[in-house]
């Protein structure tokens, strides 16, 4: 019997991964359907049960569309079904916030996932000038904005808790990368993630997986004392 047809062992507490770049050939993440399948199998074996795939959308590139993203999702599901794996998954996108989003919102052309959530991010160089307006316009259309990996923005460092609390007061949810807790993105991101965890202001944890190599790091974390410590500080 295949390993992936056994009941997966739940090493960690998150079952819904809602930030990844696993759909093939859409961005800087996975390039081939074969790697996509291998990553999904590995994550299922770790106990992840649901996926919301979020390929990048930014102006001018990559300007993926909801239709293109759904086609890749259908391709992945069909490929896994050949191995009798029924994948519980949908797909949205990770938008790099910019004024181009305002037109997409107006056209109702936003790629959202479960319960109309929309994953958004800043550039790592500076905050998006249109960020507050984009959040407001999304909420006006009954979307639920989720800020991706706030711990990774260097311009949040030193005041990350204050910035996150201010955004949450405006109705923006927070998603933190699990690999931040083990220093995968550097010590500043690791420190920021821990501050947010200690304060109990994180809404979602995800892998932000771009490659099979990253899944290996995720597996080590989920089986480590670091994950147990995180569980304790989050009172989960």
Secondary structure, 3 states (H helix, E strand, C coil): CCHHHCCCCCCCCCCEECCECCCCCCCCCCCCHHHHHHHHHHHHHCCCCEEEECCEECCCCCCCCHHHHHHHHHHHHHHHHCCCCCCCEEECCEEECCCHHHHHHHCCCCCCEHHHEEEEECCCCCCCCCHHHHHHHHHHCCCEEEEECHHHCHHHCCCHHHHHHHHHHCCCEEEEEHHHHHCCCCHHHHHHHHHHHHHCCCCEEECCECCHHHHHHHHHHHCCHHHHHHHHHCCC
